[in-house]
């Protein structure tokens, strides 16, 4: 009888945690570069059941393995690449292959697939709420003009051009590079730790991507499937509600056993 309390209560806690994970995925469906989370549950402290006689307890027969508790094992991150959205924004970047942008945050270097950048008050390329974008040299990238283009390797370049001045003389503007986006990758994605704002941290040494594939004026969409998340949410909600109803029945039965049957 009491085993049912463990089964149902642990099931409710597990489904509640799963709903939190699903809700977070749905909230971030419009976040560029967001990677979907998936919670995996497992049994806790499995035990072997034996059958013995009522009077003689020799030679017990094993029946099956059971567990009274189900719990969350861990949350996995799905690093599958999302689709692309052509934004035409000059500060929007997307990675078309593996790799991460490097962001210099107050807590150290963090990594992200979110290429929705902006220019901060001091004129440096940055990720909103996080920090400045690193260049291949390790420093920030200063953006002092909107007249630039970006190639597939992430090189931000101001093209050279000729223009006529107020006095009619031709002025030559030399081509120059503002910086190159630093793109890195890691051997084991399982060691990446997911943080706020779509950032990742790790103790691994980053590996420089020699030939990155950067798509300018575009953003990588999240890899969250709304239909799949809605289906998972409905399943978890029904499981949670069912467990709560049965747990209520258990409580009523135990109350009867302690009050009415106990007086006989």
HUWO-V815238 format. One record per pair of residues at least 6 apart in sequence whose ideal C-beta (glycine too) atoms are under 8 Angstrom apart, sorted by the first residue. I is the first residue (numbers start at 1). J is the second residue. D is the distance in whole Angstrom. If there is no record, write none. Layout:
BEGIN
i->I j->J d->D
i->I j->J d->D
END
This chain:
BEGIN
i->1 j->250 d->8
i->1 j->253 d->8
i->1 j->254 d->7
i->3 j->68 d->5
i->4 j->246 d->7
i->4 j->247 d->8
i->4 j->250 d->5
i->5 j->247 d->7
i->5 j->250 d->6
i->6 j->68 d->4
i->6 j->69 d->6
i->7 j->68 d->6
i->7 j->69 d->8
i->7 j->70 d->7
i->8 j->243 d->5
i->8 j->244 d->8
i->8 j->246 d->6
i->8 j->247 d->4
i->8 j->250 d->7
i->9 j->247 d->7
i->10 j->44 d->7
i->10 j->68 d->8
i->10 j->69 d->4
i->10 j->70 d->5
i->10 j->71 d->6
i->11 j->70 d->6
i->11 j->239 d->7
i->11 j->240 d->8
i->11 j->243 d->5
i->12 j->240 d->6
i->12 j->243 d->5
i->12 j->244 d->6
i->12 j->247 d->7
i->13 j->71 d->7
i->14 j->41 d->5
i->14 j->70 d->5
i->14 j->71 d->6
i->14 j->72 d->6
i->15 j->236 d->5
i->15 j->237 d->8
i->15 j->239 d->5
i->15 j->240 d->4
i->15 j->243 d->7
i->16 j->240 d->7
i->17 j->39 d->6
i->17 j->72 d->5
i->18 j->39 d->5
i->18 j->41 d->7
i->18 j->72 d->7
i->18 j->232 d->8
i->18 j->236 d->5
i->19 j->233 d->7
i->19 j->236 d->5
i->19 j->237 d->7
i->19 j->240 d->7
i->21 j->37 d->5
i->21 j->38 d->7
i->21 j->39 d->5
i->21 j->75 d->6
i->22 j->229 d->5
i->22 j->232 d->5
i->22 j->233 d->5
i->22 j->236 d->7
i->23 j->233 d->8
i->24 j->37 d->6
i->25 j->36 d->5
i->25 j->37 d->6
i->25 j->224 d->5
i->25 j->229 d->5
i->26 j->224 d->7
i->26 j->226 d->7
i->26 j->229 d->5
i->26 j->230 d->8
i->26 j->233 d->8
i->28 j->34 d->4
i->28 j->198 d->8
i->28 j->222 d->6
i->28 j->224 d->7
i->29 j->222 d->5
i->29 j->224 d->5
i->29 j->226 d->6
i->29 j->229 d->8
i->30 j->222 d->7
i->31 j->114 d->7
i->31 j->198 d->6
i->31 j->222 d->6
i->32 j->85 d->8
i->32 j->94 d->8
i->32 j->113 d->8
i->32 j->114 d->5
i->32 j->115 d->7
i->32 j->116 d->5
i->32 j->198 d->8
i->32 j->219 d->4
i->32 j->220 d->6
i->32 j->221 d->7
i->32 j->222 d->7
i->33 j->82 d->7
i->33 j->94 d->8
i->33 j->112 d->6
i->33 j->113 d->3
i->33 j->114 d->4
i->33 j->115 d->7
i->33 j->116 d->8
i->33 j->198 d->6
i->33 j->219 d->7
i->33 j->220 d->5
i->33 j->222 d->7
i->34 j->82 d->8
i->34 j->113 d->8
i->34 j->114 d->7
i->34 j->198 d->5
i->34 j->222 d->4
i->34 j->223 d->7
i->34 j->224 d->7
i->35 j->77 d->5
i->35 j->78 d->6
i->35 j->79 d->6
i->35 j->80 d->8
i->35 j->113 d->7
i->35 j->194 d->8
i->35 j->198 d->8
i->35 j->222 d->7
i->35 j->223 d->6
i->36 j->77 d->7
i->36 j->78 d->4
i->36 j->80 d->8
i->36 j->222 d->7
i->36 j->223 d->5
i->36 j->224 d->5
i->36 j->225 d->8
i->37 j->75 d->5
i->37 j->76 d->7
i->37 j->77 d->6
i->37 j->78 d->7
i->37 j->194 d->7
i->38 j->75 d->7
i->38 j->76 d->5
i->38 j->77 d->8
i->38 j->78 d->6
i->39 j->72 d->6
i->39 j->74 d->8
i->39 j->75 d->5
i->39 j->76 d->8
i->40 j->72 d->7
i->40 j->73 d->5
i->40 j->74 d->6
i->40 j->75 d->8
i->40 j->76 d->6
i->41 j->70 d->6
i->41 j->71 d->7
i->41 j->72 d->5
i->41 j->73 d->6
i->42 j->70 d->7
i->42 j->71 d->7
i->42 j->72 d->8
i->42 j->73 d->4
i->43 j->67 d->4
i->43 j->69 d->7
i->43 j->70 d->6
i->43 j->71 d->8
i->44 j->67 d->6
i->44 j->68 d->8
i->44 j->69 d->4
i->44 j->70 d->7
i->44 j->71 d->5
i->45 j->67 d->6
i->45 j->68 d->8
i->45 j->69 d->7
i->46 j->65 d->5
i->46 j->66 d->7
i->46 j->67 d->5
i->47 j->65 d->7
i->47 j->66 d->6
i->47 j->67 d->7
i->47 j->68 d->8
i->48 j->62 d->6
i->48 j->63 d->8
i->48 j->64 d->8
i->48 j->65 d->6
i->49 j->62 d->7
i->49 j->63 d->4
i->49 j->64 d->5
i->49 j->65 d->7
i->49 j->66 d->6
i->50 j->60 d->4
i->50 j->61 d->6
i->50 j->62 d->6
i->50 j->63 d->6
i->51 j->60 d->7
i->51 j->61 d->5
i->51 j->62 d->8
i->51 j->63 d->5
i->52 j->58 d->8
i->52 j->60 d->5
i->52 j->61 d->8
i->77 j->189 d->7
i->77 j->192 d->7
i->77 j->194 d->6
i->78 j->223 d->6
i->79 j->189 d->5
i->80 j->223 d->5
i->81 j->220 d->7
i->81 j->223 d->7
i->82 j->220 d->5
i->82 j->221 d->4
i->82 j->222 d->6
i->82 j->223 d->4
i->83 j->220 d->8
i->83 j->221 d->5
i->84 j->94 d->6
i->84 j->96 d->8
i->84 j->215 d->6
i->84 j->218 d->5
i->84 j->219 d->7
i->84 j->220 d->6
i->84 j->221 d->7
i->85 j->218 d->6
i->85 j->219 d->5
i->85 j->220 d->8
i->85 j->221 d->6
i->86 j->217 d->7
i->86 j->218 d->5
i->87 j->217 d->6
i->87 j->218 d->6
i->87 j->219 d->6
i->88 j->217 d->5
i->89 j->116 d->8
i->89 j->217 d->6
i->90 j->146 d->6
i->90 j->148 d->7
i->90 j->216 d->8
i->90 j->217 d->6
i->91 j->116 d->8
i->91 j->117 d->5
i->91 j->118 d->6
i->91 j->119 d->7
i->91 j->125 d->7
i->91 j->143 d->8
i->92 j->115 d->6
i->92 j->116 d->6
i->92 j->117 d->7
i->92 j->216 d->8
i->92 j->217 d->6
i->92 j->218 d->6
i->92 j->219 d->5
i->93 j->101 d->7
i->93 j->115 d->3
i->93 j->117 d->7
i->93 j->150 d->7
i->93 j->154 d->7
i->93 j->181 d->7
i->93 j->214 d->6
i->93 j->215 d->7
i->93 j->216 d->6
i->93 j->218 d->8
i->93 j->219 d->8
i->94 j->115 d->5
i->94 j->214 d->7
i->94 j->215 d->4
i->94 j->218 d->5
i->94 j->219 d->5
i->94 j->220 d->4
i->95 j->101 d->7
i->95 j->113 d->6
i->95 j->115 d->7
i->95 j->183 d->7
i->95 j->212 d->7
i->95 j->213 d->7
i->95 j->214 d->6
i->95 j->215 d->8
i->95 j->220 d->7
i->96 j->213 d->4
i->96 j->214 d->7
i->96 j->215 d->5
i->97 j->209 d->8
i->97 j->212 d->7
i->97 j->213 d->5
i->98 j->185 d->5
i->98 j->209 d->8
i->99 j->183 d->4
i->99 j->184 d->6
i->99 j->185 d->5
i->99 j->209 d->5
i->99 j->212 d->6
i->100 j->111 d->4
i->100 j->112 d->6
i->100 j->113 d->6
i->100 j->183 d->7
i->100 j->184 d->6
i->100 j->185 d->7
i->100 j->186 d->8
i->100 j->200 d->7
i->101 j->111 d->7
i->101 j->112 d->5
i->101 j->113 d->7
i->101 j->114 d->7
i->101 j->115 d->6
i->101 j->127 d->8
i->101 j->133 d->6
i->101 j->134 d->8
i->101 j->181 d->6
i->101 j->182 d->7
i->101 j->183 d->7
i->102 j->109 d->6
i->102 j->110 d->8
i->102 j->111 d->6
i->102 j->133 d->7
i->102 j->134 d->4
i->102 j->182 d->5
i->102 j->183 d->8
i->102 j->184 d->6
i->102 j->206 d->7
i->103 j->109 d->7
i->103 j->110 d->5
i->103 j->111 d->7
i->103 j->112 d->6
i->103 j->127 d->5
i->103 j->130 d->5
i->103 j->131 d->5
i->103 j->132 d->7
i->103 j->133 d->6
i->103 j->134 d->7
i->103 j->199 d->7
i->104 j->131 d->5
i->104 j->132 d->5
i->104 j->133 d->8
i->104 j->134 d->5
i->104 j->140 d->7
i->105 j->130 d->5
i->105 j->131 d->4
i->105 j->199 d->7
i->106 j->131 d->7
i->107 j->201 d->8
i->108 j->201 d->7
i->109 j->134 d->7
i->110 j->130 d->7
i->110 j->131 d->7
i->110 j->195 d->7
i->110 j->199 d->4
i->110 j->200 d->7
i->110 j->201 d->6
i->111 j->184 d->7
i->111 j->192 d->8
i->111 j->199 d->7
i->111 j->200 d->5
i->111 j->201 d->7
i->111 j->202 d->7
i->111 j->206 d->7
i->112 j->127 d->7
i->112 j->130 d->7
i->112 j->197 d->8
i->112 j->198 d->5
i->112 j->199 d->5
i->112 j->200 d->7
i->113 j->198 d->7
i->113 j->220 d->6
i->114 j->127 d->7
i->114 j->197 d->8
i->114 j->198 d->5
i->114 j->219 d->8
i->114 j->220 d->8
i->115 j->219 d->6
i->115 j->220 d->7
i->116 j->127 d->7
i->116 j->128 d->7
i->116 j->219 d->6
i->117 j->125 d->5
i->117 j->126 d->6
i->117 j->127 d->6
i->117 j->128 d->8
i->117 j->133 d->6
i->118 j->125 d->8
i->118 j->126 d->6
i->118 j->127 d->8
i->118 j->128 d->6
i->119 j->125 d->6
i->119 j->126 d->7
i->119 j->143 d->5
i->120 j->126 d->5
i->120 j->132 d->7
i->123 j->142 d->5
i->123 j->143 d->6
i->123 j->144 d->6
i->124 j->132 d->5
i->124 j->133 d->8
i->124 j->140 d->4
i->124 j->141 d->6
i->124 j->142 d->6
i->124 j->143 d->7
i->125 j->132 d->7
i->125 j->133 d->4
i->125 j->140 d->7
i->125 j->141 d->4
i->125 j->142 d->8
i->125 j->143 d->5
i->125 j->179 d->8
i->126 j->132 d->5
i->126 j->133 d->6
i->126 j->140 d->8
i->127 j->133 d->6
i->127 j->197 d->7
i->128 j->197 d->8
i->129 j->197 d->5
i->130 j->197 d->5
i->130 j->199 d->6
i->132 j->140 d->4
i->132 j->141 d->8
i->133 j->140 d->7
i->133 j->141 d->6
i->133 j->181 d->7
i->133 j->182 d->8
i->134 j->140 d->7
i->134 j->141 d->8
i->134 j->182 d->5
i->135 j->141 d->5
i->135 j->179 d->4
i->135 j->180 d->6
i->135 j->181 d->7
i->135 j->182 d->6
i->136 j->179 d->8
i->136 j->180 d->4
i->136 j->181 d->8
i->136 j->182 d->5
i->136 j->208 d->8
i->137 j->179 d->8
i->137 j->180 d->8
i->138 j->182 d->7
i->141 j->156 d->7
i->141 j->178 d->6
i->141 j->179 d->4
i->141 j->181 d->7
i->142 j->178 d->7
i->142 j->179 d->7
i->143 j->156 d->8
i->143 j->178 d->6
i->144 j->178 d->8
i->145 j->158 d->6
i->147 j->158 d->6
i->147 j->159 d->8
i->148 j->156 d->6
i->148 j->157 d->6
i->148 j->158 d->5
i->148 j->159 d->8
i->148 j->178 d->6
i->149 j->156 d->8
i->149 j->157 d->6
i->149 j->159 d->6
i->149 j->216 d->7
i->150 j->156 d->5
i->150 j->157 d->7
i->150 j->181 d->8
i->150 j->214 d->7
i->150 j->216 d->4
i->151 j->157 d->7
i->151 j->214 d->8
i->151 j->216 d->8
i->152 j->212 d->8
i->152 j->213 d->6
i->152 j->214 d->6
i->152 j->215 d->8
i->153 j->180 d->7
i->153 j->211 d->7
i->153 j->212 d->6
i->153 j->214 d->7
i->154 j->180 d->5
i->154 j->181 d->3
i->154 j->182 d->8
i->154 j->183 d->6
i->154 j->212 d->6
i->154 j->214 d->4
i->155 j->177 d->6
i->155 j->179 d->8
i->155 j->180 d->5
i->155 j->181 d->8
i->156 j->177 d->7
i->156 j->178 d->4
i->156 j->179 d->5
i->156 j->180 d->7
i->156 j->181 d->7
i->157 j->175 d->7
i->157 j->176 d->7
i->157 j->177 d->5
i->157 j->178 d->7
i->158 j->173 d->8
i->158 j->175 d->6
i->158 j->176 d->5
i->158 j->177 d->8
i->158 j->178 d->6
i->159 j->175 d->5
i->160 j->172 d->7
i->160 j->173 d->6
i->160 j->174 d->5
i->160 j->175 d->4
i->161 j->172 d->8
i->161 j->173 d->5
i->162 j->170 d->5
i->162 j->171 d->7
i->162 j->172 d->6
i->162 j->173 d->7
i->163 j->170 d->7
i->163 j->171 d->5
i->163 j->173 d->7
i->164 j->170 d->6
i->164 j->171 d->7
i->165 j->171 d->5
i->181 j->212 d->8
i->181 j->214 d->6
i->182 j->208 d->8
i->183 j->208 d->8
i->183 j->209 d->4
i->183 j->212 d->4
i->183 j->214 d->7
i->184 j->206 d->4
i->184 j->207 d->6
i->184 j->208 d->6
i->184 j->209 d->6
i->185 j->206 d->7
i->185 j->207 d->5
i->185 j->209 d->5
i->186 j->192 d->7
i->186 j->202 d->6
i->186 j->204 d->5
i->186 j->206 d->6
i->186 j->207 d->7
i->187 j->204 d->7
i->187 j->207 d->7
i->188 j->204 d->7
i->191 j->202 d->5
i->191 j->203 d->7
i->191 j->204 d->6
i->192 j->200 d->4
i->192 j->201 d->7
i->192 j->202 d->5
i->193 j->200 d->6
i->193 j->201 d->5
i->193 j->202 d->6
i->194 j->200 d->6
i->195 j->201 d->6
END
